[in-house]
Amino acid sequence: MSDPESPAALGERIDALEMRIAYQDDTIETLNRTVTEQWRQIDMLSREVLHLRERIEEAETKSRAASGEPEIPPHY
């Protein structure tokens, strides 16, 4: 049985820790890229929803004006 304090055992532990850190760094970088891309998509979709909402409101206003219906008050 080898001594856990021996230089060889310590070297093995250090190697194992370095491999774990390298793997974790890679995982963190991958997650960061994924979150950044998702944030861009959310931002783009939010702007698109806002644009579509404005177009719907505009179409409703034109539809009411064309049909002769009175406009709905803003507090309604």
N, C-alpha and C positions, 0 to 999 in steps of 0.2 A: 504494500500500500504506500502510495507516495505522500510525502508531507505537503499539506496545503499551503505552507509558507515557503516551499522550495521555489527557486527562481523559475524552474520549468513550469510549475503549476501557476505561478503568478503571471508568467508570460502567456499561458493559455487563457487565463481569465481576462487578461488585457486584450488579447486578440478577439475573444468572444464579445467583449464589451464594444470594441471598435467596430466589429461587424454589425452589432445591433444598432449602434449610433448611425452608421452609414445607411442601414436599411430604414431607420426612422427618419433620417434627413430626406431620403428619397420619397418616403411616404408623405411627409409634411409638404414637400415641394409639389407633389402630385395633387394633394388635397388643396393647396393654395391655388394652383392653376385651375382646378375644377371650380372652386368657389368664385374665383375672379370671373371665369367664363359665365357661370350662372348669374352673377350679379349683372354682367353686361346684358344677358338675355332678359332678365327681369326688368332692367331699365328700359330696354327697347320695347318690351311688351307693355310696360306701363305707359310709355309715350304713345304707343299705338292705340291702346284702350282710350286714352284721353282724346286722341284725334277722332276715333270712331264715335265717342260720346258727343263730341262737338258736332260731327256730321249728322248724327241722329237728331240732336236738338234743332239743328238748322232745318233738317227735312221736316220735322214736326211743325216748326213755325211756318214754313212755306205751305205745308198741307193745310193748316188751320186758316192761313190767309187766303188760300185758294178756295176753300170750302165756305168761307164767310163766317166761320165760327169765331166768337170772341176769344181773345187771348186769355189764357189762364193766368190769374194774378200770381205774382212771384211768391206770395205767402201760402198759396194753395198746396 
